[in-house]
Amino acid sequence: MQNPDPLATGPHLPEVSNTLDQTAERTNTVDGTEADPPQQDVPGYVILGELGRGGMGVVYHARQAKLNREVALKMILGGAKANHRELIRFLAEAEAVAAIKHENVVQVYEYGESAGRPYMALEYLSGGTLAAHLKENGPLDPQVVAELLASTARGVAAAHATGIVHRDLKPGNVLLTEVGDPKVSDFGLAKRAASDLTQTQAIMGTPSYMSPEQAGGKTKFVGPQADVWALGIMLYECLTGVRPFRADTTEELLARILTDDTPVLGGVPRDLTLICRKCLEKNPTDRYPTASELAEDLDRYSQGKPISVRPGGLFERVYKWAKRKPTEAAVAALAVVLTVVASFAGFAVFERSVAQGERTRADEERQKAEAARANEEDERRKAQAGEKREMLLRAEVSRSEYSRAVDLAHRNYLANNWPRAVELLEGCPPELRRWEWHYVYRLCHGELRQLDGHKGEVTTARYRPNGKHILTAGTDRVARVWDAESGKELFVLEGHTATVYSAVYSWDGSLIVTAGCDPIVRVWDAETGRPVSELKGHTGEVIAAEFALLGAVVTYGSDRTMRVWQPKTGEQISSKASEATTSRGGDWPVVSPDWKQ
């Protein structure tokens, strides 16, 4: 009997298919019982280190010499002695990834073989895995979870659109970019929707994330809804920090997946609870039909809109429970009948029944009150989230109008048309008013002050975002903070050994970063002037330093590197080479606020 092709249907990539055929012919007699040492010499690639390994493969951090870019180089652990099935699965994974073009799926750059060992070069992501992030940080904020899982679900939906079912979704197979965007990886167990590989009835996947149809060995019924189940497990884990089904042995775990109800999600917003329970329905037809519909419901939650799922009634819940556990249901029904019959035995039994009914009603009233409070809290959180999104959207839409208004106000001031200038300034939204607004406003009201204190040339001056403080720096190697209303010097930021050229506030006004002709960038508390951290890494003077919108500090130095830092800890997040000018005042690289480009 021939081994079935894991990707038996759908469009094939010629290079992968040819490599598969040629490699399979050479390995038909290999049993794969003895594994070669991991391959570390692939022409065109420089191995930088090992990223990780599993039961079948190893992944290296490498640099593609021809294009000078970092990649993740994946190879089979068995090398040239890998068995036929491992080779098929490895090369099928390359074809599966190459067939999916989506921003939330890891991209494949190249596939081939070296010295009889197949390899593939994949997109390198420096943010690690979602599993590592959860292990380090624990449960995530519900809003963050909704956005993260919505993006992941869209990547899974893109795979489904090409006819590919992942079958092994888990946090360890979701990689994160530098800014935290998720990308689905490791399609080693993926199959085409019409593939006959499932006829073997083999249980494949990671037990904790298996759907009931996988856990029960009904692999011919494993389709897109199995991936929806795994996304539901990940949603539960991201919200609570634990998986919903746990056991000491694999056999016990699979049994619980097949029969146990999903544990209650305590402290989780109601709509996210409903979405999670919808994903974790035992019957595949009761789940979201597609990963796209799951992503849409998560987006609705993030936007404060009603989701498509509604709570099931008591009859529906009892029916599903009885269908899932017929023996227990029969026992319960018999118990009800016996209770009714026994109620006729005497008045005492009747009294106890009445008392029990009263207690039940009291419990129901208490549960209703608790549900009302939870719903009220959920609505309050949604309202706050909606207000925040509305404010950010309004600021984004108004930013260009704000810049034009301030510029026009300045022109009117220079033309002695002060009333019009003031009118333009007062029309600017308060949340957008930064130092340039306060500067023109004080021009119009004749409130310019001279700040005396620097013992040399002043190189820069900035207003604090709230307009209450002024930050200056100069050739005297210090930065100074002044009260904008009185002109009084509040404190001096000392520590630099040369001229300070850059001195800026963070977007929320809580931090200050200073940099100049020495290689150390310094971060200060904007309210007290106390040092927060030192950013050490540049080997020459620092040309410029700025805060990105999400809070990171971006610096550019004469050593032709651009670096990103965590300001409160001083940790360097990344470093990139740049060919921009090293002269001050020239064109140095501009970075988007979220450091994506």
C-alpha positions as CSV (number, residue, x, y, z in Angstrom):
1,M,0.0,0.0,0.0
2,Q,1.4,3.4,-1.0
3,N,2.0,6.2,1.6
4,P,-0.7,8.8,1.1
5,D,0.4,12.3,0.0
6,P,-0.3,14.8,2.9
7,L,-1.1,17.4,0.3
8,A,-2.9,15.2,-2.2
9,T,-5.1,17.9,-3.6
10,G,-4.7,21.6,-4.5
11,P,-2.1,23.4,-6.5
12,H,1.5,22.1,-6.0
13,L,4.7,24.2,-6.1
14,P,6.9,22.6,-8.8
15,E,10.1,22.9,-6.9
16,V,8.7,21.3,-3.8
17,S,7.0,18.5,-5.7
18,N,10.2,17.7,-7.7
19,T,12.3,17.8,-4.6
20,L,9.8,15.5,-2.9
21,D,9.9,13.0,-5.7
22,Q,13.7,12.9,-6.0
23,T,14.3,12.7,-2.3
24,A,11.7,9.9,-1.8
25,E,13.3,7.8,-4.6
26,R,16.7,8.0,-2.8
27,T,15.2,7.1,0.6
28,N,12.8,4.3,-0.2
29,T,15.1,1.8,1.6
30,V,15.9,4.0,4.6
31,D,14.2,3.1,7.9
32,G,15.2,6.3,9.7
33,T,16.2,4.4,12.9
34,E,19.5,6.2,13.3
35,A,19.6,10.0,13.2
36,D,22.5,11.9,11.7
37,P,24.0,14.9,13.6
38,P,22.1,18.1,12.8
39,Q,23.3,19.7,9.5
40,Q,25.1,23.0,10.1
41,D,26.7,23.6,6.7
42,V,24.1,24.7,4.1
43,P,25.5,26.6,1.1
44,G,24.4,30.2,1.0
45,Y,23.6,30.3,4.7
46,V,25.6,31.2,7.8
47,I,24.4,29.4,11.0
48,L,24.1,31.9,13.9
49,G,22.7,29.6,16.5
50,E,20.0,27.1,17.4
51,L,16.4,28.4,18.0
52,G,14.8,25.1,19.0
53,R,14.1,21.5,18.1
54,G,11.2,19.0,18.3
55,G,10.6,15.4,17.7
56,M,11.3,15.6,14.0
57,G,13.1,18.8,13.2
58,V,15.6,21.4,14.3
59,V,15.4,25.2,13.6
60,Y,18.5,27.4,13.3
61,H,18.9,31.1,13.4
62,A,20.8,31.8,10.2
63,R,21.8,34.6,7.8
64,Q,21.1,34.2,4.1
65,A,24.5,35.4,2.7
66,K,23.2,36.4,-0.8
67,L,20.5,38.8,0.5
68,N,22.1,39.5,3.9
69,R,18.9,38.8,5.8
70,E,18.1,36.8,8.9
71,V,16.1,33.6,8.5
72,A,14.9,30.6,10.4
73,L,16.5,27.6,8.8
74,K,14.5,24.4,9.4
75,M,15.9,20.9,8.9
76,I,15.0,17.3,9.7
77,L,16.8,15.9,12.7
78,G,17.4,12.6,10.9
79,G,19.2,14.4,8.1
80,A,20.0,12.1,5.2
81,K,18.7,9.1,7.2
82,A,15.2,10.4,7.7
83,N,12.6,7.9,6.8
84,H,10.2,8.4,3.8
85,R,7.3,9.6,5.9
86,E,9.3,12.3,7.6
87,L,10.6,13.6,4.3
88,I,7.1,13.7,2.9
89,R,5.8,15.6,5.9
90,F,8.7,18.0,5.9
91,L,8.5,18.9,2.3
92,A,4.7,19.0,2.5
93,E,5.0,21.6,5.2
94,A,7.1,23.7,2.9
95,E,4.4,23.5,0.2
96,A,1.7,24.3,2.7
97,V,3.4,27.4,4.0
98,A,4.3,28.6,0.5
99,A,0.7,28.2,-0.6
100,I,-0.5,30.7,2.1
101,K,0.1,34.4,1.5
102,H,-1.1,36.3,4.6
103,E,0.5,38.7,7.1
104,N,-0.4,36.4,10.0
105,V,1.3,33.3,8.6
106,V,5.1,32.8,8.6
107,Q,6.4,33.0,5.1
108,V,8.8,30.6,3.4
109,Y,11.7,32.1,1.4
110,E,13.4,29.0,0.0
111,Y,13.3,25.2,0.1
112,G,15.9,22.7,-1.2
113,E,18.4,20.2,0.0
114,S,22.1,20.0,0.8
115,A,24.1,16.8,0.9
116,G,20.8,14.8,0.7
117,R,19.2,16.8,3.6
118,P,16.1,18.8,2.8
119,Y,15.8,22.3,4.4
120,M,13.6,25.3,4.2
121,A,14.4,29.0,4.9
122,L,11.5,30.7,6.8
123,E,10.8,34.2,7.9
124,Y,12.7,35.0,11.2
125,L,10.7,36.5,14.0
126,S,12.5,37.9,17.0
127,G,9.5,38.1,19.4
128,G,9.6,34.4,20.4
129,T,6.5,32.2,20.8
130,L,3.2,33.0,22.3
131,A,3.8,30.1,24.7
132,A,7.0,31.8,26.0
133,H,5.2,35.1,26.4
134,L,2.4,33.5,28.4
135,K,4.9,31.6,30.6
136,E,6.8,34.9,31.3
137,N,3.8,37.2,31.7
138,G,0.8,35.0,32.7
139,P,-2.8,35.9,31.7
140,L,-3.2,38.8,29.3
141,D,-5.6,41.7,29.3
142,P,-8.9,40.7,27.6
143,Q,-8.7,43.5,25.0
144,V,-5.1,42.4,24.1
145,V,-6.3,38.7,23.9
146,A,-9.2,39.6,21.6
147,E,-7.0,41.5,19.2
148,L,-4.2,38.8,19.3
149,L,-6.5,35.8,18.7
150,A,-8.4,37.7,16.0
151,S,-5.2,38.2,14.0
152,T,-4.2,34.6,14.6
153,A,-7.6,33.4,13.5
154,R,-7.3,35.4,10.3
155,G,-4.0,33.6,9.6
156,V,-5.7,30.3,10.2
157,A,-8.6,31.3,7.9
158,A,-6.1,32.1,5.1
159,A,-4.8,28.5,5.4
160,H,-8.4,27.2,5.3
161,A,-9.0,29.2,2.2
162,T,-6.3,27.3,0.4
163,G,-7.7,24.0,1.6
164,I,-5.2,23.5,4.4
165,V,-6.1,22.4,8.0
166,H,-3.3,23.0,10.5
167,R,-4.2,20.3,13.1
168,D,-1.6,21.3,15.6
169,L,-2.4,24.9,16.6
170,K,-1.0,25.9,20.0
171,P,0.8,28.9,21.6
172,G,4.1,27.2,20.8
173,N,3.3,27.4,17.1
174,V,2.3,31.1,17.1
175,L,5.4,33.3,16.7
176,L,5.4,37.0,17.6
177,T,7.0,39.9,15.7
178,E,9.1,42.5,17.4
179,V,6.0,44.6,18.1
180,G,3.8,41.6,19.2
181,D,1.9,40.7,16.0
182,P,1.2,37.0,15.8
183,K,2.1,34.7,12.9
184,V,1.0,31.0,12.6
185,S,3.9,28.6,12.0
186,D,4.8,24.8,12.0
187,F,2.4,23.3,9.4
188,G,4.2,19.9,9.9
189,L,0.9,18.1,10.7
190,A,-1.2,20.1,8.2
191,K,-3.4,18.3,5.7
192,R,-5.5,19.2,2.7
193,A,-9.3,19.1,3.3
194,A,-9.7,16.3,0.7
195,S,-6.5,14.4,1.6
196,D,-7.0,10.7,2.5
197,L,-4.2,10.7,5.0
198,T,-6.8,10.6,7.7
199,Q,-8.0,7.1,6.7
200,T,-5.2,5.7,8.9
201,Q,-7.3,6.9,11.9
202,A,-4.0,8.0,13.6
203,I,-4.3,10.5,16.4
204,M,-2.1,13.5,15.4
205,G,-1.5,16.8,17.3
206,T,-0.7,18.0,20.8
207,P,-3.1,16.4,23.3
208,S,-4.0,19.5,25.3
209,Y,-5.1,21.3,22.1
210,M,-6.8,18.4,20.4
211,S,-10.5,18.6,19.4
212,P,-12.9,15.8,20.5
213,E,-12.9,14.4,17.0
214,Q,-9.1,14.2,17.1
215,A,-9.0,12.9,20.7
216,G,-11.5,10.2,19.7
217,G,-9.5,9.1,16.7
218,K,-12.1,10.2,14.2
219,T,-9.5,11.8,12.0
220,K,-11.6,11.6,8.9
221,F,-13.9,14.2,10.5
222,V,-11.1,16.5,11.3
223,G,-11.6,19.8,9.4
224,P,-11.4,23.5,9.9
225,Q,-13.6,23.3,13.0
226,A,-10.7,21.3,14.7
227,D,-8.5,24.4,14.3
228,V,-11.4,26.5,15.7
229,W,-11.4,24.3,18.8
230,A,-7.6,24.8,19.2
231,L,-8.1,28.6,18.9
232,G,-10.7,28.3,21.7
233,I,-8.2,26.5,23.9
234,M,-5.6,29.2,23.2
235,L,-8.2,31.9,24.0
236,Y,-9.0,30.2,27.3
237,E,-5.3,29.9,28.1
238,C,-4.5,33.5,27.3
239,L,-7.3,34.7,29.5
240,T,-6.7,32.5,32.5
241,G,-3.1,31.3,32.2
242,V,-4.1,27.6,32.3
243,R,-5.6,25.2,29.8
244,P,-9.2,24.2,30.3
245,F,-8.6,20.4,30.3
246,R,-5.7,19.0,32.4
247,A,-4.8,15.5,33.6
248,D,-1.9,13.4,34.9
249,T,-1.9,11.1,31.9
250,T,-2.6,11.4,28.2
251,E,-5.4,8.8,28.3
252,E,-7.2,10.7,31.1
253,L,-6.7,14.0,29.3
254,L,-8.3,12.7,26.1
255,A,-11.2,11.3,28.1
256,R,-11.8,14.7,29.7
257,I,-11.7,16.4,26.3
258,L,-14.4,14.0,25.1
259,T,-16.7,14.2,28.1
260,D,-16.0,17.1,30.5
261,D,-17.7,20.5,30.3
262,T,-15.5,23.5,29.7
263,P,-14.6,25.0,33.2
264,V,-16.0,28.4,34.1
265,L,-13.9,31.4,33.1
266,G,-14.0,33.4,36.3
267,G,-13.5,37.2,36.0
268,V,-13.6,37.2,32.2
269,P,-16.0,39.5,30.3
270,R,-19.3,37.8,29.4
271,D,-18.9,38.1,25.6
272,L,-15.4,36.6,25.6
273,T,-16.7,33.7,27.7
274,L,-19.5,33.1,25.1
275,I,-17.0,33.2,22.2
276,C,-14.7,30.8,24.0
277,R,-17.5,28.4,24.8
278,K,-18.7,28.5,21.2
279,C,-15.2,27.5,20.0
280,L,-15.2,24.6,22.6
281,E,-18.5,22.9,21.7
282,K,-18.0,19.1,21.6
283,N,-19.9,18.8,18.3
284,P,-18.0,20.4,15.4
285,T,-21.2,21.7,13.8
286,D,-22.0,23.7,17.0
287,R,-18.7,25.7,16.8
288,Y,-17.9,28.6,14.5
289,P,-18.2,27.3,11.0
290,T,-15.0,29.1,10.0
291,A,-12.0,30.8,11.6
292,S,-13.0,34.0,9.8
293,E,-16.3,34.1,11.7
294,L,-14.4,33.7,15.0
295,A,-12.1,36.6,14.0
296,E,-15.1,38.7,13.2
297,D,-16.7,38.1,16.6
298,L,-13.4,38.9,18.4
299,D,-13.2,42.1,16.3
300,R,-16.8,43.0,17.4
301,Y,-15.8,42.5,21.0
302,S,-12.7,44.7,20.6
303,Q,-14.9,47.5,19.0
304,G,-17.6,47.3,21.7
305,K,-20.2,45.9,19.2
306,P,-22.7,43.0,19.9
307,I,-21.2,39.6,19.1
308,S,-23.1,36.9,17.2
309,V,-23.2,34.3,20.0
310,R,-26.1,34.4,22.5
311,P,-26.3,32.5,25.8
312,G,-28.0,29.1,25.5
313,G,-31.2,28.4,27.5
314,L,-31.6,25.9,30.3
315,F,-33.3,23.3,28.0
316,E,-30.5,23.6,25.4
317,R,-27.8,23.1,28.0
318,V,-29.6,20.1,29.5
319,Y,-30.1,18.6,26.1
320,K,-26.4,18.9,25.2
321,W,-25.4,17.5,28.5
322,A,-27.7,14.5,28.1
323,K,-26.5,13.9,24.6
324,R,-22.9,13.9,25.7
325,K,-23.4,11.8,28.9
326,P,-26.4,9.5,28.3
327,T,-25.7,7.3,31.3
328,E,-25.6,10.2,33.7
329,A,-28.7,11.7,32.1
330,A,-30.6,8.5,32.5
331,V,-29.6,8.3,36.2
332,A,-30.6,11.9,36.7
333,A,-34.0,11.3,35.0
334,L,-34.6,8.3,37.2
335,A,-33.7,10.3,40.2
336,V,-36.3,12.9,39.3
337,V,-39.0,10.3,38.8
338,L,-38.2,8.7,42.2
339,T,-38.3,12.1,43.8
340,V,-41.7,12.8,42.4
341,V,-43.0,9.4,43.5
342,A,-41.5,9.8,46.9
343,S,-43.1,13.2,47.3
344,F,-46.4,11.5,47.7
345,A,-45.1,9.3,50.6
346,G,-45.8,12.0,53.2
347,F,-46.1,15.6,54.1
348,A,-42.6,15.7,55.6
349,V,-41.1,15.0,52.2
350,F,-43.3,17.6,50.7
351,E,-42.1,20.2,53.2
352,R,-38.5,19.4,52.5
353,S,-39.2,19.8,48.7
354,V,-40.8,23.2,49.3
355,A,-37.8,24.3,51.4
356,Q,-35.4,23.1,48.7
357,G,-37.4,25.1,46.2
358,E,-37.1,28.2,48.2
359,R,-33.4,27.8,48.5
360,T,-33.2,27.2,44.8
361,R,-35.1,30.4,44.1
362,A,-32.9,32.3,46.5
363,D,-29.8,31.0,44.7
364,E,-31.3,31.9,41.3
365,E,-32.0,35.5,42.5
366,R,-28.5,35.7,43.9
367,Q,-27.1,34.5,40.6
368,K,-29.2,36.9,38.6
369,A,-28.0,39.8,40.8
370,E,-24.4,38.6,40.3
371,A,-25.0,38.3,36.6
372,A,-26.5,41.8,36.5
373,R,-23.5,43.2,38.3
374,A,-21.1,41.4,36.0
375,N,-23.0,42.6,32.9
376,E,-23.0,46.2,34.3
377,E,-19.2,46.0,34.8
378,D,-18.8,44.5,31.3
379,E,-20.8,47.3,29.8
380,R,-18.8,49.9,31.7
381,R,-15.5,48.4,30.4
382,K,-16.9,48.4,26.9
383,A,-18.0,52.0,27.2
384,Q,-14.5,53.0,28.4
385,A,-12.8,51.1,25.6
386,G,-15.2,52.7,23.1
387,E,-14.4,56.2,24.4
388,K,-10.7,55.5,24.2
389,R,-10.9,54.2,20.6
390,E,-13.1,57.2,19.6
391,M,-10.5,59.6,21.1
392,L,-7.6,58.0,19.3
393,L,-9.6,58.0,16.0
394,R,-10.5,61.6,16.5
395,A,-6.9,62.5,17.2
396,E,-5.7,60.6,14.1
397,V,-8.3,62.2,11.8
398,S,-7.6,65.7,13.3
399,R,-3.8,65.6,13.3
400,S,-3.3,67.0,9.9
401,E,-6.0,69.7,10.4
402,Y,-4.3,70.6,13.7
403,S,-0.9,71.1,12.0
404,R,-2.4,73.3,9.3
405,A,-4.4,75.3,11.9
406,V,-1.2,76.0,14.0
407,D,0.7,77.0,10.9
408,L,-2.0,79.3,9.7
409,A,-2.3,80.8,13.2
410,H,1.4,81.6,13.2
411,R,1.1,83.2,9.7
412,N,-1.8,85.4,11.0
413,Y,0.2,86.4,14.0
414,L,3.1,87.5,11.8
415,A,0.6,89.5,9.7
416,N,-0.7,91.2,12.9
417,N,-4.1,89.5,12.6
418,W,-4.0,88.3,16.2
419,P,-7.7,87.8,16.7
420,R,-7.8,85.3,13.8
421,A,-4.7,83.5,15.1
422,V,-6.3,83.1,18.6
423,E,-9.5,81.8,16.9
424,L,-7.6,79.2,15.0
425,L,-5.7,78.1,18.1
426,E,-8.8,77.8,20.3
427,G,-10.4,75.6,17.6
428,C,-7.6,72.9,18.0
429,P,-8.7,69.8,20.0
430,P,-7.1,70.0,23.5
431,E,-5.7,66.5,23.3
432,L,-3.6,67.5,20.3
433,R,-2.1,70.7,21.7
434,R,1.7,70.2,22.0
435,W,4.6,72.6,22.3
436,E,4.1,74.4,19.0
437,W,0.5,75.3,20.0
438,H,1.7,76.7,23.3
439,Y,4.4,78.6,21.6
440,V,2.1,80.4,19.1
441,Y,-0.5,80.9,21.9
442,R,2.0,82.7,24.0
443,L,3.1,84.8,21.0
444,C,-0.4,86.0,20.6
445,H,-0.9,86.8,24.3
446,G,2.5,88.5,24.7
447,E,3.7,86.0,27.3
448,L,7.1,85.2,26.0
449,R,9.7,84.8,28.7
450,Q,13.5,84.7,28.7
451,L,14.9,81.6,30.5
452,D,18.4,82.3,31.9
453,G,20.4,79.5,33.2
454,H,22.5,77.7,30.4
455,K,26.2,78.6,30.4
456,G,26.5,78.3,26.6
457,E,24.5,77.9,23.4
458,V,21.0,76.3,23.8
459,T,20.6,73.4,21.3
460,T,17.0,72.5,21.7
461,A,13.8,73.4,23.6
462,R,10.5,71.5,24.0
463,Y,7.2,71.9,25.8
464,R,5.9,69.1,27.9
465,P,2.7,67.7,26.3
466,N,0.5,69.4,28.9
467,G,2.2,72.7,28.3
468,K,3.2,73.3,31.9
469,H,6.9,72.7,31.6
470,I,9.7,73.7,29.2
471,L,12.7,71.4,28.5
472,T,15.9,72.8,27.2
473,A,19.5,71.5,26.6
474,G,22.8,73.1,25.6
475,T,26.5,73.0,25.1
476,D,27.0,73.2,28.9
477,R,26.3,69.4,29.0
478,V,23.0,69.6,30.9
479,A,19.3,69.8,30.3
480,R,17.0,72.0,32.3
481,V,13.3,71.9,33.1
482,W,11.4,75.2,33.6
483,D,8.0,76.2,34.8
484,A,6.3,77.5,31.6
485,E,4.1,80.0,33.6
486,S,6.6,81.6,35.9
487,G,9.9,80.9,34.0
488,K,11.3,79.4,37.2
489,E,14.0,76.7,36.8
490,L,12.6,73.5,38.4
491,F,15.6,71.1,38.1
492,V,18.7,70.3,36.2
493,L,19.4,66.9,34.4
494,E,23.2,66.3,34.9
495,G,25.4,63.4,33.8
496,H,26.3,63.9,30.2
497,T,30.0,64.5,29.4
498,A,29.5,66.5,26.3
499,T,27.0,68.8,24.5
500,V,23.4,67.6,24.7
501,Y,21.6,68.0,21.4
502,S,18.4,65.9,21.9
503,A,16.0,66.4,24.8
504,V,12.4,65.2,24.4
505,Y,9.3,64.2,26.4
506,S,7.5,60.9,26.0
507,W,4.1,61.1,24.4
508,D,2.4,60.9,27.7
509,G,4.8,63.4,29.3
510,S,6.0,61.0,32.1
511,L,9.6,60.5,30.9
512,I,12.4,62.6,29.4
513,V,15.2,61.2,27.2
514,T,18.5,63.1,26.6
515,A,21.4,62.4,24.2
516,G,24.3,64.2,22.6
517,C,28.0,63.9,21.8
518,D,28.7,61.1,24.3
519,P,27.5,57.5,23.6
520,I,25.2,57.1,26.6
521,V,21.5,58.0,26.3
522,R,19.8,58.9,29.6
523,V,16.1,58.5,30.7
524,W,14.7,60.7,33.5
525,D,11.4,61.0,35.4
526,A,9.7,64.1,34.0
527,E,8.1,65.1,37.3
528,T,11.0,64.8,39.6
529,G,14.1,64.8,37.4
530,R,15.4,61.6,39.0
531,P,17.4,59.2,36.7
532,V,15.4,56.2,35.4
533,S,17.8,54.3,33.2
534,E,20.9,54.6,31.0
535,L,20.8,53.3,27.4
536,K,24.2,51.9,26.6
537,G,25.2,50.4,23.3
538,H,26.3,53.1,20.8
539,T,30.0,53.4,20.2
540,G,30.0,57.0,19.1
541,E,28.0,60.2,19.7
542,V,24.2,59.9,19.5
543,I,22.8,62.0,16.6
544,A,19.2,61.9,17.7
545,A,16.8,60.3,20.2
546,E,12.9,60.2,20.0
547,F,10.0,58.4,21.7
548,A,7.9,56.1,19.5
549,L,4.1,56.2,19.9
550,L,4.0,52.9,21.9
551,G,6.6,54.1,24.4
552,A,9.9,52.7,23.0
553,V,12.9,55.0,22.6
554,V,14.5,55.1,19.1
555,T,18.1,56.4,18.8
556,Y,20.5,56.9,15.9
557,G,24.3,57.2,16.3
558,S,27.4,58.1,14.4
559,D,28.2,54.4,14.5
560,R,25.5,54.1,11.7
561,T,23.1,52.0,13.8
562,M,19.5,52.7,14.8
563,R,18.5,51.1,18.1
564,V,15.2,50.6,19.9
565,W,15.1,50.6,23.7
566,Q,12.8,49.8,26.6
567,P,13.1,53.2,28.5
568,K,12.3,52.1,32.0
569,T,14.7,49.1,32.2
570,G,17.3,50.3,29.7
571,E,17.0,47.0,27.8
572,Q,17.9,47.2,24.1
573,I,15.1,45.7,22.0
574,S,16.7,45.7,18.6
575,S,19.5,47.2,16.5
576,K,19.6,47.9,12.8
577,A,22.4,49.1,10.5
578,S,21.7,52.3,8.6
579,E,23.4,54.1,5.7
580,A,21.9,57.5,6.6
581,T,24.1,60.5,7.2
582,T,26.1,60.7,10.4
583,S,26.2,64.5,10.3
584,R,23.9,66.4,12.7
585,G,21.2,68.3,10.9
586,G,21.3,65.9,7.9
587,D,18.7,63.4,6.9
588,W,18.6,60.7,9.5
589,P,16.1,57.8,9.4
590,V,12.5,58.5,10.4
591,V,10.7,55.7,12.3
592,S,6.9,55.1,12.4
593,P,5.4,55.6,15.9
594,D,4.9,51.9,16.4
595,W,8.4,51.0,15.0
596,K,7.0,48.7,12.3
597,Q,8.8,50.6,9.5
